């Protein structure tokens, strides 16, 4: 395969867009939209040309065969019928399977179905289309302008015309959808004022924008305070600040995508399940122009696909059952999105029979549950709302993963249902992942941010509220004695000349323990944008991330688990009982078990070797689902997980662990090759206790991180 890496990346994104157009066009054909054939032809032609440019002859051959067929349909020689829709969708599926490995350099990639090209050629050489019978026309659907598509089983009857009309070369038709908007099938080519930027290049630009803020700090340090105070310099720096802030804001906006990016897969899922189940479905997507971070959309895609499939498969009744219940034969499935502050709320609704609460109550075996608690159980593994098992659903596998994936991006999912009136799933996700909600505090003269998910409460730390405790003092919080340690002492800052802080932030620690950090002021909660800071802030044990404030100062986001462990060491030293590294090693050798969750065999065995040599017991799993099964058998002392894994990734695993009361305090470390601020923020928000980058990994780093979350001294 030829073509530079950047060109291949651009082709990958372009091909995805063109395949979406072909798929959407095929779906429109099934609803009578013969007018989309011209734009489908252009999409196939463009894809063939681009594949030629990057040197993918297998893709060229397949798209050429599709282009020939579409050319004859476009000219009116052949009908735009169900056969064309089916073969187009099959071709799209084949290309989606072939293109990624071909771009990765694999040499032996072939068309998955050897009969696909001959099938395309056979359809292209069949006899010309007969004229359409009189009285049959394409009737636009009034609701279609809002994005609605009717999905019917094969063989639905065409709609008789109200009056005779000229024959159509496209042949008999079923109720149709008007031409799709410019961002869909109708957009055969990109506008000349747009261009494709590979995703990794955009991510690098975002990081560089953040690093430019650190360059500003270096400039100020180089010119010295006497020049920095010059009015001209101050004015120039203010202009630079505004420019950099605008640049970073625009680049972050460039990461935003619309829900329209998943419109075609959702519509295709509804179509396929409806056809297989013999059901008639009117499907619509509302709010497809709303924007969200592409990382959030990636996490939302599979849950939404699962929910719309479920809605059709066992949410909606069969046409005969609906008619018997006094309903229209055609059921409705609606995906409705709207914004609520900084979050996107998506409702997946159907007008089916609703969830059978009596059957569900019998299945879970807990008759005393309230209806709302009972409905919440459908998100547990093994619980199903389906009366029968089908190829699509009914095995109790799926809704638990839906909740896990949604929660992995700091989202939530709920369900409501009305007997005979349908079911509504409501998903709420943040619009962007580039921020972490934090409590900002001041200790002495410095400000710090503590991730809000780790903050249990805040309390007064005045002298009269303290009680003596070995190594210092403590406060009562919710009927529990919580040791108090100065945050300044924990981070090694000088608080000479400052009175003792009057407030305490209670932070959760491994094993269900808590520690109160004494601070001088609570500055409130806010969203903190994490940035790559280069060498301005070198790797620090207590720091999970950092942000550059509008005044140019660096706000450190603290690692709550590391801070809690350091606070315990500070207290031991104050009590004259410094930790004994040898004793800590003995504890590790006797008790501590580490569960490694890593799909790469080489990495997994390297981690195992290091940990076992240090005296730890080691268990291993190859993905998140396997890890959850292992956790059900035996609770380890620490989980060490990768992020990118099949079945259930590291983010989803952490969310699942944190959602279970018996595992919520289990320390979890992430070890991943992904090293950007967004991934660190997402891991931290999910509940990870530390983040190790594989590229910078060595034995000492791993052992120190494991010891830290266990509250032990690292091995010598």
C-alpha positions as CSV (number, residue, x, y, z in Angstrom):
1,X,0.0,0.0,0.0
2,X,1.3,3.4,-0.9
3,X,0.7,6.9,0.5
4,X,2.2,8.7,3.4
5,X,0.7,8.1,6.9
6,X,-1.2,11.5,7.0
7,X,-2.8,10.7,3.6
8,X,-3.9,7.3,4.9
9,X,-5.4,8.9,8.0
10,X,-7.3,11.4,5.8
11,X,-8.5,8.5,3.6
12,X,-9.8,6.6,6.7
13,X,-11.9,9.5,7.7
14,X,-13.1,10.3,4.2
15,X,-14.0,6.6,3.6
16,X,-16.0,6.5,6.8
17,X,-18.0,9.5,5.7
18,X,-18.6,8.1,2.2
19,X,-19.6,4.7,3.5
20,X,-22.1,6.5,5.8
21,X,-23.5,8.2,2.8
22,X,-23.9,5.0,0.8
23,X,-25.5,3.3,3.8
24,X,-27.9,6.2,4.4
25,X,-28.8,6.2,0.7
26,X,-29.6,2.5,0.7
27,X,-31.9,3.0,3.6
28,X,-33.6,5.8,1.9
29,X,-34.1,3.6,-1.2
30,X,-36.0,1.2,0.9
31,X,-38.4,4.0,1.8
32,X,-38.8,5.0,-1.9
33,X,-36.1,7.7,-2.1
34,X,-34.9,6.9,-5.6
35,X,-33.6,10.5,-5.9
36,X,-30.6,9.6,-3.7
37,X,-29.0,7.3,-6.4
38,X,-27.0,10.1,-8.0
39,X,-25.4,11.0,-4.7
40,X,-24.7,7.4,-4.0
41,X,-23.0,7.1,-7.3
42,X,-20.8,10.1,-6.5
43,X,-19.9,8.6,-3.1
44,X,-18.9,5.3,-4.8
45,X,-16.9,7.1,-7.5
46,X,-15.1,9.3,-4.9
47,X,-14.3,6.3,-2.8
48,X,-12.9,4.4,-5.7
49,X,-10.7,7.4,-6.7
50,X,-9.3,7.9,-3.2
51,X,-8.6,4.2,-2.8
52,X,-6.6,4.3,-6.0
53,X,-4.6,7.2,-4.7
54,X,-3.6,5.4,-1.5
55,X,-3.0,2.1,-3.3
56,X,-5.9,-0.2,-2.2
57,X,-6.6,-2.3,-5.3
58,X,-9.1,-4.6,-3.5
59,X,-11.1,-1.6,-2.4
60,X,-10.9,-0.2,-5.9
61,X,-12.2,-3.4,-7.5
62,X,-15.2,-3.6,-5.1
63,X,-16.2,0.1,-5.4
64,X,-15.8,-0.1,-9.2
65,X,-18.3,-2.9,-9.3
66,X,-20.7,-0.9,-7.1
67,X,-20.2,2.2,-9.2
68,X,-21.0,0.4,-12.4
69,X,-24.3,-0.8,-10.9
70,X,-25.2,2.6,-9.6
71,X,-24.4,4.2,-12.9
72,X,-27.0,2.0,-14.7
73,X,-29.6,2.7,-12.0
74,X,-28.9,6.5,-12.2
75,X,-29.4,6.5,-16.0
76,X,-32.8,4.7,-15.5
77,X,-31.7,1.5,-17.1
78,X,-32.2,-0.5,-13.9
79,X,-34.7,0.0,-11.0
80,X,-33.8,1.5,-7.6
81,X,-35.2,-1.5,-5.7
82,X,-34.7,-3.6,-2.6
83,X,-32.0,-5.7,-4.3
84,X,-30.0,-2.5,-4.9
85,X,-30.4,-1.5,-1.3
86,X,-29.4,-4.9,0.0
87,X,-26.3,-5.2,-2.2
88,X,-25.2,-1.7,-1.3
89,X,-25.5,-2.3,2.4
90,X,-23.6,-5.6,2.0
91,X,-20.9,-3.8,0.1
92,X,-20.6,-1.1,2.8
93,X,-20.3,-3.8,5.4
94,X,-17.5,-5.5,3.5
95,X,-15.6,-2.3,2.9
96,X,-15.8,-1.4,6.6
97,X,-14.3,-4.7,7.4
98,X,-11.5,-4.5,4.8
99,X,-10.3,-0.9,5.0
100,X,-8.9,-0.8,8.6
101,X,-6.5,-3.8,8.2
102,X,-5.5,-2.6,4.7
103,X,-4.6,0.8,6.1
104,X,-2.6,-1.0,8.9
105,X,-0.5,-2.6,6.2
106,X,-1.9,-6.1,6.1
107,X,-1.3,-7.8,2.8
108,X,-3.8,-10.7,2.7
109,X,-7.1,-8.8,3.1
110,X,-9.8,-10.1,0.7
111,X,-13.5,-9.4,0.2
112,X,-15.2,-11.2,3.1
113,X,-17.9,-12.6,0.7
114,X,-16.3,-14.0,-2.4
115,X,-19.6,-13.8,-4.2
116,X,-20.1,-10.1,-3.6
117,X,-18.4,-8.8,-6.8
118,X,-20.0,-11.3,-9.1
119,X,-23.4,-10.4,-7.5
120,X,-22.8,-6.7,-8.2
121,X,-21.8,-7.5,-11.8
122,X,-24.8,-9.8,-12.3
123,X,-27.2,-7.1,-11.1
124,X,-25.5,-4.5,-13.3
125,X,-26.0,-6.7,-16.4
126,X,-29.6,-7.7,-15.9
127,X,-32.4,-6.5,-18.1
128,X,-33.4,-2.8,-18.1
129,X,-36.1,-1.6,-15.7
130,X,-39.7,-2.0,-16.8
131,X,-41.9,1.1,-16.7
132,X,-43.7,1.8,-13.4
133,X,-47.3,0.7,-13.3
134,X,-49.8,3.6,-13.5
135,X,-51.1,5.1,-10.3
136,X,-48.0,4.5,-8.3
137,X,-45.8,7.4,-7.2
138,X,-43.2,8.3,-4.6
139,X,-45.2,10.1,-1.9
140,X,-43.0,12.3,0.4
141,X,-43.5,11.8,4.1
142,X,-44.4,15.1,5.8
143,X,-42.6,14.0,9.0
144,X,-39.5,13.2,7.1
145,X,-38.3,16.8,7.1
146,X,-37.7,16.3,10.8
147,X,-35.5,13.3,10.2
148,X,-38.1,10.5,10.4
149,X,-37.7,7.3,8.4
150,X,-40.2,4.5,8.1
151,X,-38.7,1.1,8.4
152,X,-40.9,-1.8,7.1
153,X,-40.3,-5.5,6.5
154,X,-39.5,-6.5,3.0
155,X,-42.6,-6.6,0.8
156,X,-44.5,-3.6,2.2
157,X,-47.1,-2.4,-0.4
158,X,-46.6,0.8,-2.3
159,X,-48.9,3.7,-1.7
160,X,-51.5,4.3,-4.4
161,X,-51.4,7.8,-5.9
162,X,-54.4,10.1,-5.4
163,X,-54.4,10.7,-9.2
164,X,-52.6,9.2,-12.2
165,X,-49.1,10.3,-12.6
166,X,-46.3,9.9,-15.2
167,X,-44.5,6.6,-15.0
168,X,-41.3,6.5,-13.1
169,X,-38.2,4.9,-14.4
170,X,-37.4,3.9,-10.8
171,X,-40.2,1.4,-10.8
172,X,-42.7,0.6,-8.0
173,X,-42.0,2.5,-4.8
174,X,-42.9,2.5,-1.1
175,X,-43.5,5.6,0.9
176,X,-40.4,7.7,0.7
177,X,-38.3,10.2,2.5
178,X,-37.3,13.5,0.9
179,X,-33.7,14.0,0.0
180,X,-31.5,14.0,3.0
181,X,-29.8,17.2,4.3
182,X,-26.5,18.3,2.8
183,X,-24.6,16.6,5.6
184,X,-26.1,13.3,4.7
185,X,-26.5,11.4,1.4
186,X,-27.2,14.5,-0.7
187,X,-23.8,15.9,0.0
188,X,-21.9,14.0,-2.7
189,X,-18.7,16.0,-2.2
190,X,-17.2,18.1,0.6
191,X,-17.5,21.9,0.4
192,X,-14.4,23.6,-0.9
193,X,-14.2,25.6,2.3
194,X,-13.7,22.6,4.5
195,X,-10.8,20.1,4.9
196,X,-10.2,16.9,6.8
197,X,-7.7,16.9,9.6
198,X,-6.6,13.6,11.0
199,X,-7.8,13.1,14.6
200,X,-4.3,12.6,16.1
201,X,-3.1,15.8,14.4
202,X,-6.0,17.7,16.0
203,X,-5.2,16.2,19.4
204,X,-1.5,17.3,19.0
205,X,-2.7,20.8,18.2
206,X,-4.8,20.9,21.3
207,X,-1.7,19.8,23.4
208,X,0.5,22.4,21.7
209,X,-2.0,25.1,22.5
210,X,-1.8,24.2,26.1
211,X,2.0,24.1,26.0
212,X,2.1,27.6,24.5
213,X,0.7,28.8,27.8
214,X,3.7,27.4,29.5
215,X,6.0,29.1,27.0
216,X,4.5,32.4,28.1
217,X,5.5,31.6,31.7
218,X,9.0,30.8,30.6
219,X,9.2,34.2,28.8
220,X,8.1,36.0,31.9
221,X,10.7,34.2,33.9
222,X,13.4,35.0,31.4
223,X,12.7,38.8,31.2
224,X,12.6,39.2,35.0
225,X,10.1,40.9,37.3
226,X,11.4,44.5,36.5
227,X,10.6,44.1,32.8
228,X,7.4,42.1,33.4
229,X,6.0,45.1,35.2
230,X,6.5,47.4,32.3
231,X,3.1,48.6,31.0
232,X,4.0,47.7,27.4
233,X,5.0,44.2,28.4
234,X,1.9,43.8,30.5
235,X,-0.3,44.9,27.5
236,X,1.5,42.6,25.2
237,X,1.1,39.7,27.6
238,X,-2.6,40.5,28.0
239,X,-3.0,40.4,24.2
240,X,-1.1,37.1,24.2
241,X,-3.3,35.6,26.9
242,X,-6.5,36.5,24.9
243,X,-5.0,35.0,21.8
244,X,-3.9,31.8,23.4
245,X,-7.2,31.4,25.2
246,X,-9.1,31.9,22.0
247,X,-6.8,29.5,20.2
248,X,-7.3,26.7,22.7
249,X,-11.1,27.3,22.9
250,X,-11.3,27.0,19.1
251,X,-9.2,23.9,19.0
252,X,-11.3,22.3,21.7
253,X,-14.4,23.3,19.7
254,X,-12.8,21.6,16.7
255,X,-13.0,18.3,18.6
256,X,-16.8,18.7,18.8
257,X,-19.0,16.6,16.5
258,X,-22.7,16.5,16.1
259,X,-25.0,13.6,16.9
260,X,-25.6,13.4,13.1
261,X,-22.3,11.4,13.0
262,X,-24.1,8.3,14.4
263,X,-27.5,9.0,12.6
264,X,-26.8,6.4,9.9
265,X,-25.7,3.5,12.2
266,X,-28.8,4.0,14.4
267,X,-31.1,4.1,11.4
268,X,-29.4,1.0,9.9
269,X,-29.7,-0.9,13.3
270,X,-33.5,-0.1,13.4
271,X,-33.9,-1.2,9.8
272,X,-32.0,-4.5,10.2
273,X,-33.8,-5.6,13.4
274,X,-37.2,-4.5,12.1
275,X,-36.7,-6.6,8.9
276,X,-35.5,-9.6,10.9
277,X,-38.4,-9.4,13.4
278,X,-41.1,-8.7,10.8
279,X,-42.1,-5.4,12.5
280,X,-43.1,-2.0,11.1
281,X,-41.2,0.8,12.7
282,X,-41.3,4.6,12.3
283,X,-37.9,5.8,13.5
284,X,-36.8,9.4,14.1
285,X,-33.7,11.2,15.6
286,X,-34.3,14.6,17.1
287,X,-31.5,17.0,18.0
288,X,-28.9,15.6,15.6
289,X,-27.3,19.0,15.2
290,X,-26.3,19.2,18.9
291,X,-22.5,19.0,19.5
292,X,-20.4,17.0,22.0
293,X,-16.8,15.9,22.3
294,X,-16.0,13.1,19.9
295,X,-14.7,11.1,22.8
296,X,-18.1,11.2,24.5
297,X,-19.8,10.4,21.2
298,X,-17.5,7.4,20.7
299,X,-18.5,6.1,24.2
300,X,-22.2,6.8,23.5
301,X,-22.4,5.1,20.1
302,X,-22.6,1.4,21.3
303,X,-25.1,2.1,24.1
304,X,-27.4,3.9,21.8
305,X,-27.1,1.1,19.2
306,X,-27.9,-1.4,21.8
307,X,-30.9,0.5,23.1
308,X,-32.5,1.1,19.7
309,X,-32.1,-2.6,18.8
310,X,-33.7,-3.6,22.1
311,X,-36.5,-1.1,21.5
312,X,-37.4,-2.7,18.2
313,X,-36.7,-6.3,19.1
314,X,-38.6,-6.7,22.4
315,X,-39.9,-3.2,23.1
316,X,-42.3,-3.0,20.2
317,X,-45.0,-5.6,19.6
318,X,-45.7,-7.4,16.3
319,X,-48.1,-5.6,14.0
320,X,-50.9,-8.1,14.8
321,X,-50.4,-7.7,18.5
322,X,-50.4,-3.9,18.2
323,X,-53.7,-4.0,16.2
324,X,-55.2,-6.3,18.8
325,X,-54.2,-3.8,21.5
326,X,-55.9,-1.0,19.6
327,X,-52.6,0.5,18.4
328,X,-51.4,1.4,14.9
329,X,-49.6,-1.5,13.3
330,X,-46.5,0.6,12.9
331,X,-44.6,1.2,16.2
332,X,-42.4,4.2,16.9
333,X,-38.8,4.5,18.2
334,X,-37.5,8.0,18.8
335,X,-34.0,9.1,19.9
336,X,-34.4,12.6,21.3
337,X,-31.4,14.7,22.4
338,X,-31.3,18.0,24.2
339,X,-28.8,20.0,26.2
340,X,-29.1,20.7,29.9
341,X,-26.4,23.0,31.1
342,X,-23.1,21.4,30.4
343,X,-24.6,18.0,29.8
344,X,-26.3,16.3,26.9
345,X,-29.5,14.3,27.7
346,X,-30.6,11.6,25.3
347,X,-34.0,9.8,25.5
348,X,-34.5,6.5,23.7
349,X,-38.3,6.0,23.6
350,X,-40.6,3.4,22.2
351,X,-44.4,3.1,22.2
352,X,-44.4,-0.7,22.8
353,X,-45.9,-2.8,25.6
354,X,-43.5,-1.6,28.3
355,X,-41.5,-3.7,30.7
356,X,-43.4,-6.6,32.4
357,X,-42.7,-5.7,36.0
358,X,-44.3,-8.9,37.3
359,X,-42.0,-11.1,35.2
360,X,-39.0,-8.9,36.1
361,X,-39.8,-9.1,39.8
362,X,-40.1,-12.9,39.6
363,X,-36.8,-13.1,37.7
364,X,-34.8,-11.1,40.2
365,X,-36.4,-12.9,43.1
366,X,-36.9,-9.9,45.4
367,X,-40.6,-9.3,45.8
368,X,-40.3,-6.3,48.1
369,X,-38.5,-4.0,45.8
370,X,-40.1,-0.8,44.7
371,X,-40.9,-0.4,41.0
372,X,-38.1,2.1,40.5
373,X,-35.5,-0.1,42.3
374,X,-36.8,-3.1,40.3
375,X,-36.3,-1.3,37.0
376,X,-32.8,-0.4,38.1
377,X,-32.0,-4.1,38.3
378,X,-32.2,-4.5,34.5
379,X,-28.7,-2.9,34.4
380,X,-27.3,-5.8,36.4
381,X,-25.5,-8.7,34.5
382,X,-27.8,-11.6,33.7
383,X,-31.1,-9.7,34.1
384,X,-33.2,-9.4,30.9
385,X,-36.6,-7.8,30.1
386,X,-37.1,-10.1,27.1
387,X,-39.7,-12.8,27.3
388,X,-37.8,-14.9,24.7
389,X,-34.2,-15.2,23.6
390,X,-33.6,-13.9,20.0
391,X,-30.4,-13.4,18.0
392,X,-30.5,-9.7,19.1
393,X,-31.4,-9.8,22.8
394,X,-32.8,-11.7,25.7
395,X,-29.8,-13.3,27.3
396,X,-29.3,-10.7,30.0
397,X,-26.1,-9.4,28.4
398,X,-26.0,-5.8,27.3
399,X,-27.8,-3.3,29.6
400,X,-25.1,-3.8,32.3
401,X,-22.5,-2.9,29.6
402,X,-24.6,0.1,28.5
403,X,-24.6,1.5,32.0
404,X,-20.8,0.8,32.4
405,X,-19.9,2.5,29.1
406,X,-22.1,5.5,29.8
407,X,-20.7,5.9,33.3
408,X,-17.1,5.6,31.9
409,X,-17.6,9.1,30.5
410,X,-19.1,10.4,33.8
411,X,-22.6,9.8,32.5
412,X,-25.7,8.1,33.9
413,X,-28.6,6.1,32.5
414,X,-32.1,5.6,33.9
415,X,-35.2,3.8,32.7
416,X,-38.9,4.4,33.1
417,X,-41.7,2.2,31.7
418,X,-45.5,2.3,31.5
419,X,-47.5,-0.9,31.0
420,X,-48.9,-0.8,27.4
421,X,-47.4,2.7,26.9
422,X,-43.7,2.0,26.2
423,X,-40.3,2.5,27.7
424,X,-37.9,5.4,27.9
425,X,-34.2,5.2,28.6
426,X,-32.6,8.5,29.6
427,X,-28.8,8.9,29.2
428,X,-27.0,12.0,30.6
429,X,-23.4,12.7,29.6
430,X,-21.0,15.6,29.8
431,X,-20.6,17.6,26.6
432,X,-16.8,17.4,26.9
433,X,-14.2,15.3,28.8
434,X,-11.5,17.9,28.8
435,X,-12.5,19.1,32.3
436,X,-12.6,17.7,35.8
437,X,-14.9,19.0,38.4
438,X,-12.8,20.1,41.4
439,X,-12.9,21.7,44.8
440,X,-10.3,24.5,44.7
441,X,-8.6,25.3,48.1
442,X,-5.9,27.5,49.4
443,X,-3.2,26.2,51.7
444,X,-0.9,29.0,53.0
445,X,-0.3,31.1,49.8
446,X,-0.9,28.3,47.2
447,X,-4.0,27.1,45.5
448,X,-4.8,23.4,44.8
449,X,-7.6,21.5,43.1
450,X,-9.0,18.3,44.6
451,X,-11.2,16.2,42.3
452,X,-14.7,16.4,43.5
453,X,-15.4,12.7,43.2
454,X,-12.9,12.1,46.1
455,X,-14.3,14.7,48.4
456,X,-16.5,13.2,51.0
457,X,-17.4,16.4,52.9
458,X,-15.9,19.6,54.3
459,X,-15.8,20.5,58.0
460,X,-14.6,23.1,60.4
461,X,-11.1,22.4,61.8
462,X,-11.1,25.1,64.5
463,X,-9.2,24.1,67.7
464,X,-12.4,23.6,69.7
465,X,-13.6,21.0,67.1
466,X,-10.4,18.9,67.3
467,X,-9.8,15.8,69.4
468,X,-6.3,14.5,70.3
469,X,-5.1,11.5,68.3
470,X,-1.7,9.8,68.1
471,X,0.4,11.8,65.7
472,X,-1.8,14.9,65.8
473,X,-5.5,15.6,65.9
474,X,-8.8,14.4,64.5
475,X,-12.3,15.6,63.9
476,X,-15.7,13.9,64.1
477,X,-17.3,13.5,60.7
478,X,-20.6,11.6,60.5
479,X,-19.9,9.8,63.7
480,X,-16.4,8.7,62.7
481,X,-13.1,9.9,63.9
482,X,-11.1,11.2,61.0
483,X,-7.4,12.2,61.4
484,X,-6.5,15.7,60.4
485,X,-3.3,16.6,58.6
486,X,-2.2,20.0,57.2
487,X,-2.3,20.0,53.4
488,X,0.8,22.2,53.4
489,X,2.7,19.6,55.4
490,X,1.5,16.9,53.0
491,X,2.8,18.8,49.9
492,X,5.9,20.0,51.6
493,X,5.0,23.7,51.5
494,X,6.0,26.3,54.1
495,X,3.2,27.6,56.1
496,X,5.3,29.6,58.6
497,X,3.6,32.9,59.4
498,X,0.2,31.4,58.7
499,X,-2.4,30.5,61.3
500,X,-3.7,26.9,61.3
501,X,-6.2,26.4,58.6
502,X,-9.8,26.7,59.8
503,X,-11.3,24.3,57.3
504,X,-10.8,20.6,56.5
505,X,-11.5,18.7,53.3
506,X,-12.4,15.1,54.0
507,X,-11.0,12.9,51.2
508,X,-11.6,9.2,50.7
509,X,-8.7,6.8,50.9
510,X,-8.1,3.1,50.0
511,X,-9.8,0.5,52.2
512,X,-12.7,2.8,53.1
513,X,-10.5,5.1,55.2
514,X,-10.7,8.9,55.2
515,X,-8.3,11.7,55.9
516,X,-9.1,15.3,56.6
517,X,-6.8,17.9,54.9
518,X,-6.5,21.1,56.8
519,X,-6.6,24.2,54.5
520,X,-6.8,27.9,54.9
521,X,-9.7,28.6,52.6
522,X,-12.3,26.8,50.4
523,X,-12.5,28.7,47.1
524,X,-15.4,26.8,45.7
525,X,-16.1,24.1,43.1
526,X,-15.5,24.6,39.4
527,X,-14.5,22.8,36.2
528,X,-10.7,22.6,35.7
529,X,-9.4,22.2,32.2
530,X,-6.4,19.8,32.2
531,X,-3.5,20.8,30.0
532,X,-0.2,19.3,28.9
533,X,2.4,21.4,30.7
534,X,5.7,20.2,29.3
535,X,8.6,20.7,31.6
536,X,7.0,23.5,33.6
537,X,5.5,20.9,36.0
538,X,7.7,17.8,36.0
539,X,6.1,14.5,37.1
540,X,5.2,14.7,40.7
541,X,4.0,12.0,43.0
542,X,1.1,13.9,44.4
543,X,-0.1,15.6,41.2
544,X,-2.7,14.0,38.9
545,X,-2.7,16.9,36.4
546,X,-2.5,20.7,36.1
547,X,-4.1,23.7,34.5
548,X,-2.9,27.1,33.6
549,X,-5.1,29.8,35.1
550,X,-6.2,33.0,33.3
551,X,-3.6,34.9,35.3
552,X,-0.8,32.6,34.1
553,X,-0.4,30.7,37.4
554,X,-0.4,26.9,37.5
555,X,-3.2,25.2,39.4
556,X,-2.1,21.7,40.4
557,X,-4.8,19.0,40.5
558,X,-3.9,16.7,43.4
559,X,-4.0,12.9,43.3
560,X,-6.3,12.2,46.3
561,X,-5.1,8.7,46.9
562,X,-1.4,9.8,46.9
563,X,-2.2,12.7,49.2
564,X,-4.0,10.4,51.6
565,X,-1.1,8.0,51.7
566,X,1.4,10.9,52.2
567,X,-0.8,12.3,55.0
568,X,-0.6,9.0,56.8
569,X,3.3,9.0,56.5
570,X,3.3,12.6,57.8
571,X,1.3,11.5,60.9
572,X,3.6,8.6,61.5
573,X,6.6,10.8,61.4
574,X,5.0,13.2,63.8
575,X,4.3,10.4,66.2
576,X,7.9,9.2,65.9
577,X,6.9,6.0,64.1
578,X,8.3,6.3,60.6
579,X,7.4,3.6,58.3
580,X,9.8,0.6,58.1
581,X,10.5,-0.3,54.4
582,X,11.6,-3.8,55.4
583,X,8.4,-4.3,57.3
584,X,6.4,-3.0,54.4
585,X,8.1,-5.5,52.1
586,X,7.2,-8.3,54.5
587,X,3.5,-7.2,54.4
588,X,3.6,-7.2,50.6
589,X,5.2,-10.6,50.5
590,X,2.6,-12.1,52.9
591,X,-0.7,-10.5,52.0
592,X,-0.9,-8.2,49.0
593,X,-2.5,-9.5,45.8
594,X,-2.4,-7.6,42.5
595,X,-4.9,-8.3,39.7
596,X,-3.4,-7.4,36.3
597,X,-5.9,-6.6,33.6
598,X,-4.0,-6.4,30.3
599,X,-4.8,-7.9,26.9
600,X,-1.2,-7.6,25.6
601,X,0.6,-10.8,26.6
602,X,4.1,-9.3,26.6
603,X,3.1,-6.4,28.9
604,X,1.1,-8.7,31.1
605,X,4.0,-11.1,31.7
606,X,6.5,-8.2,32.3
607,X,4.2,-6.8,35.0
608,X,3.7,-10.2,36.5
609,X,7.5,-10.8,36.6
610,X,8.2,-7.4,38.3
611,X,5.4,-7.8,40.9
612,X,6.2,-11.4,41.8
613,X,9.9,-10.7,42.2
614,X,8.8,-8.0,44.7
615,X,6.8,-10.5,46.7
616,X,3.3,-9.8,45.5
617,X,0.7,-12.5,44.6
618,X,-0.4,-11.9,41.0
619,X,-3.6,-12.9,39.2
620,X,-4.3,-11.9,35.6
621,X,-7.2,-11.1,33.3
622,X,-7.2,-10.2,29.6
623,X,-10.1,-7.7,29.6
624,X,-12.5,-5.9,31.8
625,X,-15.3,-8.6,31.6
626,X,-12.8,-11.3,32.6
627,X,-11.6,-9.1,35.5
628,X,-15.1,-8.6,36.8
629,X,-15.5,-12.4,36.9
630,X,-12.2,-12.7,38.7
631,X,-13.3,-10.1,41.2
632,X,-16.5,-12.0,42.0
633,X,-14.3,-15.0,43.0
634,X,-11.7,-13.2,45.1
635,X,-11.0,-9.6,46.0
636,X,-7.4,-8.6,45.4
637,X,-5.6,-5.7,47.2
638,X,-4.9,-3.7,44.0
639,X,-6.1,-3.8,40.4
640,X,-3.6,-2.7,37.7
641,X,-5.5,-2.2,34.4
642,X,-4.9,-1.1,30.8
643,X,-7.4,1.2,29.1
644,X,-7.8,-0.2,25.6
645,X,-9.0,-3.8,25.8
646,X,-11.8,-5.8,24.1
647,X,-15.2,-6.4,25.5
648,X,-14.9,-3.9,28.4
649,X,-12.1,-1.3,28.5
650,X,-10.3,0.0,31.6
651,X,-12.6,3.0,32.0
652,X,-15.6,0.7,32.0
653,X,-14.0,-1.7,34.5
654,X,-13.2,1.1,36.9
655,X,-16.8,2.4,36.7
656,X,-18.1,-1.1,37.4
657,X,-15.8,-1.5,40.4
658,X,-16.7,1.9,41.9
659,X,-20.5,1.1,41.4
660,X,-20.3,-2.0,43.6
661,X,-20.4,-1.4,47.3
662,X,-18.2,-4.3,48.1
663,X,-15.5,-3.1,45.7
664,X,-15.9,0.7,45.8
665,X,-12.8,1.2,48.0
666,X,-10.6,-1.2,46.0
667,X,-7.4,0.7,44.8
668,X,-7.1,0.8,41.0
669,X,-4.1,1.9,39.0
670,X,-4.2,2.6,35.2
671,X,-1.2,1.7,33.1
672,X,-1.6,2.8,29.5
673,X,0.2,4.0,26.5
674,X,-2.3,6.9,26.2
675,X,-0.7,9.9,27.8
676,X,-2.9,13.0,27.0
677,X,-4.6,15.2,29.5
678,X,-8.1,14.0,28.4
679,X,-7.3,10.3,29.2
680,X,-5.8,11.2,32.5
681,X,-8.8,13.3,33.4
682,X,-11.2,10.6,32.3
683,X,-9.3,8.0,34.4
684,X,-9.3,10.2,37.4
685,X,-13.0,11.0,37.1
686,X,-13.8,7.3,36.7
687,X,-12.2,6.7,40.0
688,X,-8.6,5.6,39.3
689,X,-6.1,6.0,42.1
690,X,-3.1,6.5,39.8
691,X,-2.0,6.6,36.2
692,X,1.2,5.1,34.8
693,X,2.4,5.8,31.3
694,X,3.8,2.7,29.6
695,X,6.4,4.6,27.6
696,X,7.9,6.0,30.8
697,X,7.4,2.7,32.8
698,X,10.0,0.9,34.7
699,X,10.0,-1.5,37.7
700,X,10.6,1.2,40.3
701,X,7.7,3.3,39.0
702,X,5.3,0.3,39.1
703,X,6.3,-0.9,42.5
704,X,6.2,2.6,44.0
705,X,2.7,3.2,42.6
706,X,1.4,-0.1,44.0
707,X,3.0,0.6,47.4
708,X,1.5,4.0,47.5
709,X,-2.1,3.0,47.0
710,X,-1.6,0.3,49.7
711,X,-0.4,3.0,52.1
712,X,3.1,1.4,52.2
713,X,6.6,2.7,51.7
714,X,7.9,1.8,48.3
715,X,10.6,-0.9,48.2
716,X,14.2,0.2,48.4
